[in-house]
Amino acid sequence: MESPRIIIVEEQGLLRDLLSEALHRHHHSAVVALASSVAEGLQACTTHEAQLLIVGWQLPDGTGLDLVRQLGHRLSTLRVLMLTANEQECIVRNAAENGVHGFVSKRQPLSTFREAVAALLAGKCFYCPTSSRMLLEAMKTPAAHNTASLTPREWEILRHLAEGHSTRDMARRLKLSPKTVANHITSLKDKLGIQEPAGLVRFALRQGLIEMP
C-alpha cells in the first residue's frame, strides 16, 4: 500500500522537523515537502500531489487560512489540518467555513496530533477538545460581519492594513498600483460595514490575521 503523501507548512523549523519525524515514525507517511510560508506552501501544493496538508496558522507572509483560500479547487482532493497557538473562536469558525477538515491547538499533546492525522487520512474530520469547544461557542453567535464575500486579495490587504502598511507600501509589496490597493480598501469597508481604518485593524486582530498585542 502506498504511503500517504503529506505537505507540512509551518514557520518554526524545529516544530516542522519534529512533526515530519513523528509522521514518518507513526504513520509511515511520505512527507513530500516542507515549507515555511504561504508562498512556499502554495508552490509545494502546486508541485506535489498530496493527500494531506498540515499548516500552521501564523506564517511570515500571512496565515494558514490565506494559503487555504488560495488553493481553491485543489481542496477537493486535499485534506487540511490546521495547527495554532492562537485560541480564538473566530479562527476556528473561519477555518471550518473555508474547508479546513481538522484543527489542533499547539497546546495539545503529540498523541492528539497523531489522532487528527489518522482521522483526516481516513476521510474524517477532527477537532481537538480545545478547538471543538471554541467552534461550538463561535457557532452560537452569528458572524458580526459579512466575511464570506471577501476575496483572498482583500484578506491579504486587510492583514497588511493591520500591520500598519501604507497604501504605497502595500502596492509595492503586492505588485499592484496604489489605485488598485485603494479600490480594495474601499471594497473592504463596504463589505464589512467598517469605515474607519482603526476599526479595520481591530477587526483584523479579532480574526487572528495578526497576533494580539
Protein Blocks (a to p, Z undefined) as FASTA:
>chain_A
ZZdddddddfblklmmmmmmmmmmmnopacfbdcfbfklmmmmmmmpccfbdcddfbdfk
bcfklmmmmnmmmmmmcccddddfbdcfklmmmmmmnopabdcdfkbcfklmmmmmmmmm
nopacddfklmmmmmmmmmpccfbdfklpcfklmmmmmmmmnopafklmmmmnopafklm
mmmmmmmmmmnopabfklmmmmmmmnopaccZZ
